[in-house]
């Protein structure tokens, strides 16, 4: 159970807020100036005691997955625009609009799955102690934000 919670917290850390591959906060997953690369922040890197190999592996995973995520995010925006157009089109009937919703939700699911697959790869790089520490850092940061 503890590992499951750590995995969920790690997912939140890597993907929140909004889960964008190009988000805007200054915390891991919110991305900010390091674009979600928590391993690039010297303070976090030091606290997690990341090795050069771990940093390189995390960076490699992120670089490999980033293009796919950007493409999937573009698909979501496109399907959202198509749905909005259908909703504003008086000629579009209910089945057309519902089909647009289905297409949008499918591309959103594809994006979510790709993010989780990247997360799972990254999770394999970190030790259980590092995952636990990262979750603690995230919780501490959230407390400070309140």
N, C-alpha and C positions, 0 to 999 in steps of 0.2 A: 504494500500500500504506500509506503514512504517513497519508493522509487516512482510509482505512478504519479504521486503528487509532485515530485521533483520534475518529472517530465512535463507535466502540465504547466508548472511554473516556468520551466525553461522555455516552453513554447511561447508563453506570454512575454517572457523577456526578449526572445529573439524576434517575435513578430508584432508586438504591440507598439504603439497604438495604431490602429487601422491596418496593420499588417503589410504595409506597402514595402516594396523593395527599395523605395527611395523616400522614406518618411521624413519627419521633420523635428523630432524631439532630440534631446541630447543624451538619451539613455539607450542602452542596447535594445534593438528592435524598433525604437522610435527613430533610430538611425541618425539624425542630426549630422554633425560635421564628419563623422566617421561612417555614415551610411549604414548603420546597424552593426558595424564591425566592432563589437565590444572588445575583441582581442587587440584592437589598435589603441585603446585607451590605456595609457601606461599604468594608471592607478589600478584599474581592474585587472589588467594583465599581471601586475605584481601580486595583487591579492589572491588571484587564482593560481599563481605560480605556474603560469603557462610556459612551456618550453618553446624553443624556436621551431621545433618540428610541429608542435601542436598549432602554433600560430600560422605556420606555412600551410598546414593541412586545412585549417579553418578558412584561410584566405582562398585556397584552391577551390574548395567547395563553393564558397560564395561566388567566386568569379565564374565558375562553370554554370551555376544555376541562375545568375543574375539576368542573362539575356532571355532565358526562358520565362522568368518571372515578369520581366518588362513586356515581353510579347503577350503574355497572358493578361497582364493588367490592361494592355491596349485593347485586347479582345473584350474585356469586361466593359471598358468605356464605350467601345463601338456598339456592343449589344444594348447597353443602357441608352445610348443615343437613338438606336433603332426603336426600342420600346417607347421612349419618350415621343418619338415621331408618330408611332402608331396610336398612342394615347391622344395625341393632338389631332389626329386625322379622323374627321367625321365619317369617312368612308370605310375605316377599319372596323370590322365586326369583332364581336367578343372572341371567337376562336382565333382570329389573327393576333389579337392582343395577348391572349393566354399562351399562344405559341411563342410569342416574343418573350414572355416571362420565363417560359421553359428554357429558351435558348440562353437568356441571361443567367439564370440559375445554374445551368450546366457549365458555362464558362467560369462562373464564380467558384463552382465546385472544383473545376480543373485547377484554378489558381490556388485554392486552399490546399488541395492535394499536393501540388508542386511545392508549396511552402513547407508543408509537413515533411515531405520527403527530404528537403534540404535540412530541415531541423533534425531529422533522424540521423542523417549523415554526420551533422555537426555533433550531435549528442554522443555518437560513438567515439569521437575524438577526446571528449572530456571525461575525466575520471568521475566516479560517483561523488567524491569529495569536492571536486571542482563544480559539478552541477549543483550540489547543495550550497556551496558558497555563492555561486552566481544567483541562485534563488534568494538567498539571504540579502545580498546586495540590492536586488530588485525590490524586495520588501522594505528595506531601509530607505531606499530612494522614494518609494511611494509614501511612506510615512512622513518624510520631510516635505513632500509636495502638498500635503493636506493642510 
